[in-house]
Amino acid sequence: QSVLTQPPSVSGAPGQRVTISCTGNSSNIGAAYDVHWYQHIPGTVPKLLIYSNVNRPSGVPDRFSGSKSGTSASLAITGLQAEDEADYYCQSYDNSLTASVFGGGTKLTVL
Amino acid sequence: QVQLVQSGAEVKKPGSSVKISCKASGGVFSRYGISWVRQAPGQGLEWMGGILPIFGTENYAQKFQGRVSITADESTSTAYMELSRLRSEDSALYYCAFTTAAGTGYHDYWGQGTLITVSS
């Protein structure tokens, strides 16, 4: 059980907007540690999607955006496309565990 | 552009050890943070530990402390992860993941993964 909680699954139709939450506590997100997001399509290597809460690496479409507030962070995907179907993970640092931690992951299904 | 190439899949007996390598090309190896992340079948990503070669410091997830050792050989730009006292639950895909932006913690480059199967 991760200290970062994500919904197990979300879904949306093509063109719609979905959000994936990542809820932590005062030892991680609430302690002002940055949150990063990864997209993982089974059979491929995880891909950095958002770093340091809101930044997109070069090549990541602006349909993907990140935000952070208090002890939570969110990943928003607009204009859903079939190729967005994947598992999404948040990551942060936890100072009580003194370790990097991943959320449990969220499976996005494009209907 | 950093490229990471990991060693091949292995089958190990319970109680034995495994050592996986991750060779980097491109970039400045010693400046990067190197982590190991695993994914067991049907499970999510799990951070195991990391090393900062420039400082020679290591940090391990509590779950793996005492069983894992992460090292880095700057002369060959190769990182290693050794996991001992293997059990069936250690069967997983193991990734090396690099952090090129110092002090940030995010992994912008990943190896292709190494499948470790623990079976008697």
Interface residues (C-beta under 8 A of the other chain):
Chain A: S2 Y33 D34 H36 Y38 H40 V45 P46 K47 L48 Y51 S52 P57 D87 Y89 Q91 S92 Y93 L97 T98 A99 S100 V101 F102 G103 G104 G105
Chain B: S35 V37 G44 L45 E46 W47 G49 G50 N59 Y60 A61 Q62 Y95 A97 A101 T104 G105 Y106 H107 D108 W110 G111 Q112 G113
